[in-house]
Amino acid sequence: MRTLRSHEPGGPETLRLDTIDDPVPGKGQLLVRVKAAAINYPDVLIIEDKYQFKPPRPFAPGGEIAGLVEAVGEGVEGWSEGDRLIAVPGWGGLAEKILVYAKSAIPLPESRSFREGAAMMLTYATSIHALYDRGRLEAGQTLLVLGAAGGVGLAAVELGKARGARVIAAVSSPEKARAAREAGADDCVIYGRGPFDKDAQKKLSAQFKDAVGGEGANVVFDPVGGDYAEPALRAIAWEGRYLVVGFPAGIPKIPLNLTLLKSCNVCGVFWGAFAARDPKANAANVAALFRLWDEEKIAPRVTGTYPLEKGGEAIAAMAARKAIGKLVVTMD
């Protein structure tokens, strides 16, 4: 089989297209013929050895996949050859075949494409856990979403609207603002590209405060970090919840006196660990996502597809923060 692998730490240009033997499923595993693999920001970090997980090399990036069961390992029940599924293996997805544990695989309905399926789980599962579990978002509250045109950002916009919240989308261009509005955002803030000095941070905070209104944002969803974080925190409501999701703009240093002044909570969001620690709660969230998908309240937006040999280009686009929605590598 073909696979796009990292042999040494570095950027997307260091990935190599290799041909290796097909893997063999072990106990509890499924051998999956990958049809599509979505690209996410962890793919940028993992090949540079900057992610919290460091797989032994060589390894393929690609944290979520959709495909067909090709073989079933010992002890597996409920799965058969030819079944359609989605899974979040964490890495290994940029390959024509992959092993996944049957207990973590999710059936993909016939009505959904492999591209949609590959783009579904990581962004929406992260966002529903963030907003509903950690953020306790309620109808009528105000939600400020940073990086609102990325995959996880658009998911947060849709899920915020599905919850009945007023959603303010913060983005870096008019094109991204259009995408956020199409996803249901009530209003948009267009910010510049950091880093920002203190004066620029104050101006950005004023933009956020003006957009969310005098009471502030009850929930701030931040998958960006960097110099955007403090201005957003300054726009939070009394007893608001600030959701820490990711750091493509860098890990911020936030003055803790701001949390005292607003009596607010800063909440970390680590969906992978949550899913492992509380599989029943995660399964309930996944079921809720599929209901919302059926009701057409959410829908993965795939804006770019790449063949396997150009998977590095998809990761480069993600690293440059150019992507709107999701980018997917297909094996056809």
N, C-alpha and C positions, 0 to 999 in steps of 0.2 A: 504494500500500500504506500501511497505518498503522504508525506507529512511535512509541515513547515516548522522547523525546530530552531531553538536557541541553543547554541553550542558554547557561547561565552557571553558575559554581561555586555549589554550595549543596546543601541536603538534598533528600530525595525530593519534597518539596512543590514544588520548582522545575521538575520534569519536565513536559514538554508533549506531548500526544498530537497528532502531526502526520500529515498525509497527503502523501506524496511519490511520485515516480516509482519504478517497480520498478528495481532494479539490473540490470545486464547482465553476465554472466560473461565474464571475460577469459581469457587463456591460463592453463591449469592450474586454473581455478576451476569451482566448481559453484554454480548458483543453487538455494538451498534454501528450500522453503516451511516455515517454522518451525511446528512443532506444539506445542512446549513449550520453555520456557527456565527453567533453574534460577537461583535467587538465591543469591549467596555474599557473604561479607564484602567482597571487593574491590569489589563493586558499590556498597557504602556509601562506600568511599574514593574511587573513581574519579570520581564526580560532584562530589566536594568538592575535586578536584585534590590529593588526599593519597596517591594510589597512585603506584607507580614508573613507570607508563605514563600519559601525558596525551594522549589522542587529540584531534585538532582538532575543535572544536565547529562545528555541533551533532553529537552522537553519541548513540547509544542504549547504555545499560548492558546487561548480560546476557552473562555470560562463557561459558556452556555451553548448548548447544541440542540438540534432537532434531527431525528433520523428514524431508521427502521431497524428493528431487532433482527439480527442475522443469526445469532446462536444464543442458547440459554445455558447458563452454568448450573452446576449441581445445586439442588435444594431450592431452586427458584420456582415459585408458583405464581400463576396469574399472568404470565407473559408467554407469548409464542412467537415463532419466527414470522416476520412480516408486520408485527405490531408497530404502530407509530408512537413516538414518544418525544418528550423534551426532558432535558436534564441539565443540571448545573454542576459539572465536575470540578470547576475551579481553574483547570488548565487541561491541555491535551486535545482541545476541540478542533484545532487547525490540522486535521488529519482525516483521511478517508474512512477510518474506523477507530473506534474508541471503546474501552471497557467502562461501564458504569454499574454501580450497585443497584440492583433491582428495587430495593426499598426506597431509593431516592428518585427513581424515575417517575414521570407523570405522563399519563396517556394524552396524546394529541388528537383531538377530534378530526374526523375526515374532512369536515367543513373548513378547516384552517390549513393554510399553507405552511410548509416547512420554514420559509423565511419568517412568517409571522411568529411561528412557534419558537424559533430560536431567539427572537427579539423580545419575548414576553417576560420570562421569569425573573431575571436578575433585577431589572429596573423596577418592575411593578411590585415584586415581592419586597424589595428594599423600601419602596415608597409607601406601601400599605403598612408595613411594620413601623416605619418612621412616623407616619401621620396618625394612624389609628391607635397603635400600641404606645409608642413613646410620646407622641405629641398630643394625644387625647383630643384631636381636632373634632369640633362639634359644629352642627349646622348653625349658620349665622355668624360664626367667627371669621376673622380675617387671617388669611394665610399669605405670607410673602415667600415666594419661591425664587431663589437665586439660580443662575444657570438654567433658566426655565425652558430653553429650547433643546437641551441635550436629552438623551434617552430617559434618564432618571428624572430630569426636570419636567419633561412633558408628562411623564407618568404621574408625578406629584400634582401637576395642574389638573389632570383629568380626575384623579382620585379626590382632590380637594373639592372640585365641583360636584362629584358624585356624593360627597358627604354633605353638600349644601353650604359650603363655605364661600366667602368672597375671596377670590384669588387674585393676587397681584404678582405678575411675572416680571422678573428682572433679567434682562438679556443684554447682549453687547452689540446688536445691530437691528435695523428695521426689518430685515429679512427674518431674523429670529423672533422678533416681536410678532410678525404675522403668523409664524408657526404656533406661538404660544396662544395667540387669540383664537386661532383655528381649533386649538385643543380646549378652549373654553375660558381662558383667562379674562377677567373683568377689566383689567387695566394693565399697562406695561410701563416699566421703567427701563430706559436704555442707558446703560452706563458705559464709560470708556474702559480701555484696557489698562490694568495696573502694571507696575506698582504705583501707589498713590502716596503723595506727601500728606501731611496733616491737614492742610487746607483743602486738598482734593477729597480727603476722607470726610471732612465736614460737609462739603458740598454734596457728596454722595449720600450721606446720612440725611441731609435735608430733602433730597429727592425721595428717599425711601419714606420718610415721615410724611411728606406731602401726599404720597400715593396711598399709604395705608390709612391715613386719617389720624385725627387727634388722639384717639384712644390707643393707637399703636397696633402692631400685628400680634395676634394671640399666639400664632405659631410661625416661626421662621425655619424654612427648610433650606439648608446650606450644603450643597455638594461641591462648593467652589473653594471656600477658605480664603487664605491670603489676606490682602488689604480690603477685601469686601466684607469680611466678617464683623469687624468692629462697627462700621457704619450701619450694618443690618441690625446688630444687637442694640444699638442706640435707638432703633425704631420699634423695639418690641414693646408690647403692652405690659401693664402690671400683671404679675404672675404668669407671664407668657412662657412659652417653651421654645428654646433654641435648639434645633436638631442638627447635630454635627454628622454629616454624611460623607464628605470627602474633601480632598485638598489639592486639586490640580493647579491652583494658583499659589500653593504653599501652605504650610502649617502656621496659622495665626497665633499671635500672643495677645490675649484679650485682658484688659484691666478688670479684675474681679470686682472692683467697686461698682461697676455697671450692673452686675447681677444683684448686688445688695440694693441699689437704688430702685430697681424695678421689681425686686422680690421674684426674680425669674429663675427658671431652671435651664441649665445647659445639659442636653441629653445626647449621649453618644448613640449612634445607630450602627450596629454591626449585624446585618441580617444573617450572614453565614453562621455565626456563632449562635444566634437566636434559634435558627432552624435546627441546628444540631442539639442544642440544650432543651428545646421545647418543641419536638416534632408535631405534637398534637395541635398546639397553637398555630404553628406554621401551616399545617394542613388545613386548618380552618380559614386562614388567610388566603391560601391558594384556592380553596373552594369559593370564597367570596370573589376573588379575581375572575374566576371563570364565569360566575353569575353576571358580574358587571360586563364582561366581554360579550356574553350572550345578549345582554340588554343594550349593547352598543354604547355603553357609557365610557368604555375604555377601548383602545385599539392601538397595538404597536405600530409605530410609523417608521417604516424602513425607507431611508432616503438614498441609500447607496449599496450596491452589491459588487463584490469582487470575486474573481476566481482564486483558487487556493494559492497559485503561484504569485499572486499579487496581494496576498493577505497583509504583507508588511506595509503596503500603501494605506490600507484601512487603519492600521495601528498608528501610522504617521499622521493621518488626518485627525484621529482622536487626540493624539498628543498635541497637535496644533490648535485644538479646541475649535475646529472648523465644522464639526459634525452637527447637523440638525437631526434630531431623532436618533435612529439606530443605523449602524453600518453592519452588513452581513456578508460573510464569506460563504459562497456556495460551492459544492463539490461536483455539480453537473458539468 
